[in-house]
Amino acid sequence: MTGLILSWSVWAALVVLAAAFLLTVWRVVKGPTLADRVVALDMLTGIVIGFIALIAIRTGFTLYIDIAISLGLVGFLATVAFARFILSRGRPARPKPAELAEALLAPAATRKKKTDTKRKGGTGPAVRRKGGK
Protein backbone atom coordinates (compact mmCIF):
# COMPACT_ATOMS: atom_id res chain seq x y z
CA MET A 1 0.00 0.00 0.00
CA THR A 2 2.82 2.42 0.87
CA GLY A 3 4.53 1.69 -2.45
CA LEU A 4 1.34 2.47 -4.34
CA ILE A 5 0.90 5.83 -2.59
CA LEU A 6 4.55 6.70 -3.20
CA SER A 7 4.28 5.76 -6.86
CA TRP A 8 1.15 7.86 -7.40
CA SER A 9 2.71 10.77 -5.51
CA VAL A 10 5.82 10.67 -7.68
CA TRP A 11 3.73 10.63 -10.88
CA ALA A 12 1.58 13.51 -9.63
CA ALA A 13 4.69 15.50 -8.75
CA LEU A 14 6.15 14.79 -12.21
CA VAL A 15 2.99 16.18 -13.83
CA VAL A 16 3.07 19.31 -11.67
CA LEU A 17 6.79 19.85 -12.31
CA ALA A 18 6.31 19.35 -16.06
CA ALA A 19 3.58 22.01 -16.12
CA ALA A 20 5.76 24.37 -14.08
CA PHE A 21 8.68 23.67 -16.40
CA LEU A 22 6.66 24.56 -19.51
CA LEU A 23 5.27 27.74 -17.97
CA THR A 24 8.72 28.82 -16.81
CA VAL A 25 10.28 28.18 -20.22
CA TRP A 26 7.51 30.35 -21.67
CA ARG A 27 8.50 33.12 -19.22
CA VAL A 28 12.17 32.81 -20.22
CA VAL A 29 11.28 33.20 -23.89
CA LYS A 30 8.53 35.80 -23.52
CA GLY A 31 9.73 37.71 -20.44
CA PRO A 32 9.40 41.43 -21.01
CA THR A 33 12.58 42.34 -19.15
CA LEU A 34 15.95 40.78 -18.50
CA ALA A 35 15.17 40.57 -14.78
CA ASP A 36 12.08 38.44 -15.54
CA ARG A 37 14.23 36.09 -17.58
CA VAL A 38 16.81 35.78 -14.80
CA VAL A 39 14.13 34.97 -12.23
CA ALA A 40 12.67 32.39 -14.62
CA LEU A 41 16.07 30.78 -15.10
CA ASP A 42 16.44 30.57 -11.33
CA MET A 43 13.02 28.95 -11.19
CA LEU A 44 14.09 26.46 -13.87
CA THR A 45 17.00 25.47 -11.67
CA GLY A 46 14.62 24.75 -8.81
CA ILE A 47 12.33 22.73 -11.08
CA VAL A 48 15.22 20.66 -12.39
CA ILE A 49 16.29 19.99 -8.80
CA GLY A 50 12.76 18.74 -8.17
CA PHE A 51 12.99 16.43 -11.18
CA ILE A 52 16.32 15.07 -9.96
CA ALA A 53 14.87 14.45 -6.49
CA LEU A 54 11.94 12.56 -7.99
CA ILE A 55 14.29 10.44 -10.07
CA ALA A 56 16.26 9.70 -6.89
CA ILE A 57 13.06 8.56 -5.18
CA ARG A 58 11.98 6.39 -8.12
CA THR A 59 15.34 4.69 -8.61
CA GLY A 60 16.55 4.63 -5.02
CA PHE A 61 19.97 5.82 -6.21
CA THR A 62 21.13 8.40 -3.64
CA LEU A 63 23.88 9.92 -5.79
CA TYR A 64 21.17 11.98 -7.48
CA ILE A 65 20.67 13.90 -4.24
CA ASP A 66 24.31 15.01 -4.32
CA ILE A 67 23.86 16.13 -7.91
CA ALA A 68 20.76 18.12 -6.95
CA ILE A 69 22.62 19.84 -4.10
CA SER A 70 25.52 20.82 -6.35
CA LEU A 71 23.10 22.07 -9.01
CA GLY A 72 21.42 24.21 -6.37
CA LEU A 73 24.75 25.79 -5.43
CA VAL A 74 25.70 26.45 -9.05
CA GLY A 75 22.24 27.83 -9.79
CA PHE A 76 22.47 30.21 -6.86
CA LEU A 77 25.86 31.49 -8.00
CA ALA A 78 24.56 31.95 -11.55
CA THR A 79 21.59 33.96 -10.29
CA VAL A 80 23.85 36.20 -8.22
CA ALA A 81 26.13 36.72 -11.23
CA PHE A 82 23.17 37.63 -13.45
CA ALA A 83 21.87 40.04 -10.82
CA ARG A 84 25.24 41.77 -10.59
CA PHE A 85 25.35 41.99 -14.38
CA ILE A 86 21.93 43.64 -14.46
CA LEU A 87 23.00 46.14 -11.77
CA SER A 88 26.26 46.96 -13.55
CA ARG A 89 24.48 47.77 -16.81
CA GLY A 90 22.80 50.76 -15.25
CA ARG A 91 20.20 52.90 -16.94
CA PRO A 92 20.64 56.13 -18.84
CA ALA A 93 19.85 59.16 -16.74
CA ARG A 94 16.36 60.45 -17.43
CA PRO A 95 15.71 64.16 -17.03
CA LYS A 96 13.34 65.20 -14.30
CA PRO A 97 9.92 66.38 -15.50
CA ALA A 98 10.61 69.92 -14.27
CA GLU A 99 13.87 70.14 -16.24
CA LEU A 100 12.17 68.75 -19.32
CA ALA A 101 9.35 71.30 -19.06
CA GLU A 102 11.87 74.15 -18.66
CA ALA A 103 13.78 73.05 -21.74
CA LEU A 104 10.64 72.82 -23.83
CA LEU A 105 9.10 76.08 -22.64
CA ALA A 106 12.29 78.17 -22.79
CA PRO A 107 12.25 81.03 -25.32
CA ALA A 108 13.93 80.30 -28.63
CA ALA A 109 16.66 82.89 -27.98
CA THR A 110 17.95 81.08 -24.91
CA ARG A 111 18.04 77.65 -26.52
CA LYS A 112 21.36 76.41 -27.75
CA LYS A 113 21.84 76.90 -31.44
CA LYS A 114 23.22 74.12 -33.53
CA THR A 115 26.77 74.78 -34.55
CA ASP A 116 27.82 74.53 -38.14
CA THR A 117 29.35 71.10 -38.51
CA LYS A 118 30.33 71.52 -42.14
CA ARG A 119 34.01 70.90 -42.70
CA LYS A 120 36.21 73.43 -44.31
CA GLY A 121 38.27 71.72 -46.95
CA GLY A 122 38.87 68.03 -46.96
CA THR A 123 41.70 65.60 -46.91
CA GLY A 124 39.75 62.47 -47.74
CA PRO A 125 40.03 60.39 -50.90
CA ALA A 126 37.12 62.22 -52.52
CA VAL A 127 38.99 65.52 -52.58
CA ARG A 128 40.72 66.13 -55.91
CA ARG A 129 44.38 66.76 -55.65
CA LYS A 130 45.84 69.79 -57.23
CA GLY A 131 48.69 69.20 -59.54
CA GLY A 132 47.19 66.67 -61.98
CA LYS A 133 47.60 63.42 -60.08
Backbone torsions as a table, in degrees:
resi	resn	phi	psi	omega
1	MET	NA	-42.3	-179.8
2	THR	-64.9	-37.2	178.1
3	GLY	-65.2	-35.4	179.5
4	LEU	-68.3	-43.5	179.0
5	ILE	-63.9	-42.7	179.2
6	LEU	-63.4	-42.3	179.8
7	SER	-63.4	-45.6	178.5
8	TRP	-65.2	-37.5	179.1
9	SER	-65.1	-41.0	178.8
10	VAL	-64.7	-43.4	179.3
11	TRP	-65.4	-39.3	177.7
12	ALA	-64.4	-41.6	178.9
13	ALA	-65.6	-37.2	177.0
14	LEU	-62.4	-40.2	178.9
15	VAL	-65.3	-44.9	-179.8
16	VAL	-64.6	-43.2	179.4
17	LEU	-66.3	-36.5	178.1
18	ALA	-64.4	-42.4	177.4
19	ALA	-63.7	-43.5	178.5
20	ALA	-63.9	-38.1	178.6
21	PHE	-61.8	-46.8	-179.5
22	LEU	-64.1	-43.5	178.8
23	LEU	-65.2	-36.3	179.9
24	THR	-72.4	-37.7	175.2
25	VAL	-62.9	-37.8	177.1
26	TRP	-61.6	-40.0	179.5
27	ARG	-67.8	-35.9	178.0
28	VAL	-64.2	-42.7	-178.2
29	VAL	-74.0	-43.4	-170.8
30	LYS	-95.1	-12.6	-173.3
31	GLY	-46.1	130.0	-176.4
32	PRO	-70.0	-26.8	-179.0
33	THR	-127.9	165.2	178.4
34	LEU	-65.5	-35.3	179.1
35	ALA	-63.5	-38.7	176.5
36	ASP	-62.0	-39.6	179.6
37	ARG	-67.2	-38.7	179.2
38	VAL	-65.9	-42.4	178.2
39	VAL	-64.0	-38.8	178.9
40	ALA	-66.4	-38.7	177.1
41	LEU	-64.7	-37.1	175.6
42	ASP	-64.2	-39.6	177.9
43	MET	-65.2	-38.6	176.9
44	LEU	-60.8	-37.7	177.3
45	THR	-61.2	-44.2	178.2
46	GLY	-64.2	-38.1	179.1
47	ILE	-67.2	-41.4	178.2
48	VAL	-64.8	-36.5	175.6
49	ILE	-62.0	-39.8	176.1
50	GLY	-62.2	-42.2	176.9
51	PHE	-61.0	-44.0	-179.8
52	ILE	-63.5	-40.0	178.7
53	ALA	-64.3	-40.1	178.0
54	LEU	-66.1	-37.9	176.2
55	ILE	-64.1	-38.4	178.0
56	ALA	-63.5	-38.2	179.0
57	ILE	-68.5	-43.8	-177.6
58	ARG	-65.3	-42.3	-175.4
59	THR	-90.0	-23.1	-177.2
60	GLY	78.4	8.7	-178.8
61	PHE	-91.3	110.4	-170.5
62	THR	-78.0	-9.6	178.3
63	LEU	-64.3	-25.8	178.4
64	TYR	-62.4	-30.7	178.5
65	ILE	-65.4	-40.6	176.8
66	ASP	-63.6	-38.9	178.0
67	ILE	-64.4	-41.3	179.5
68	ALA	-64.3	-40.1	179.0
69	ILE	-64.4	-45.4	179.8
70	SER	-66.8	-34.6	175.9
71	LEU	-65.4	-37.3	176.3
72	GLY	-62.3	-41.1	178.4
73	LEU	-66.1	-44.6	179.7
74	VAL	-66.0	-39.6	178.2
75	GLY	-63.1	-40.0	177.6
76	PHE	-63.2	-45.3	179.9
77	LEU	-64.1	-37.6	178.4
78	ALA	-65.8	-40.0	178.9
79	THR	-65.3	-41.2	177.5
80	VAL	-63.9	-41.3	179.3
81	ALA	-64.2	-42.5	177.6
82	PHE	-63.5	-40.9	179.6
83	ALA	-63.4	-41.2	177.9
84	ARG	-66.0	-36.4	177.3
85	PHE	-63.4	-43.5	179.7
86	ILE	-63.7	-41.4	179.6
87	LEU	-67.5	-34.6	-177.5
88	SER	-74.8	-21.9	179.4
89	ARG	-65.1	-38.9	179.8
90	GLY	67.0	174.5	178.3
91	ARG	-126.7	148.3	176.6
92	PRO	-64.8	144.3	-178.5
93	ALA	-67.1	128.4	177.6
94	ARG	-99.1	137.0	178.3
95	PRO	-68.3	149.7	177.3
96	LYS	-70.7	151.5	-179.4
97	PRO	-56.6	-35.5	-179.8
98	ALA	-66.5	-42.7	178.7
99	GLU	-65.2	-38.6	179.3
100	LEU	-65.6	-41.2	178.9
101	ALA	-65.8	-40.2	177.9
102	GLU	-61.7	-43.2	-178.3
103	ALA	-66.0	-36.6	-178.6
104	LEU	-77.5	-33.1	-175.9
105	LEU	-92.9	-3.5	-179.0
106	ALA	-66.0	145.2	177.6
107	PRO	-61.2	154.1	-176.3
108	ALA	-62.4	-29.0	-178.1
109	ALA	-68.6	-30.3	-176.9
110	THR	-89.6	-10.6	177.7
111	ARG	-71.6	151.8	178.1
112	LYS	-71.0	134.5	176.9
113	LYS	-88.8	147.5	177.8
114	LYS	-70.8	136.2	178.3
115	THR	-83.9	154.7	180.0
116	ASP	-74.0	117.2	-176.8
117	THR	-100.0	8.5	-179.0
118	LYS	-71.8	133.7	-179.6
119	ARG	-79.0	148.3	175.3
120	LYS	-100.1	110.8	180.0
121	GLY	71.8	156.5	-178.2
122	GLY	-136.1	159.6	176.8
123	THR	-125.2	7.5	-177.8
124	GLY	-77.1	176.5	-176.8
125	PRO	-66.2	-19.4	-178.1
126	ALA	-81.1	-11.2	-179.4
127	VAL	-81.1	129.6	178.6
128	ARG	-73.7	138.2	178.7
129	ARG	-86.3	142.2	176.8
130	LYS	-84.2	140.7	177.3
131	GLY	115.9	2.2	172.4
132	GLY	92.5	-4.2	-179.5
133	LYS	-82.7	NA	NA
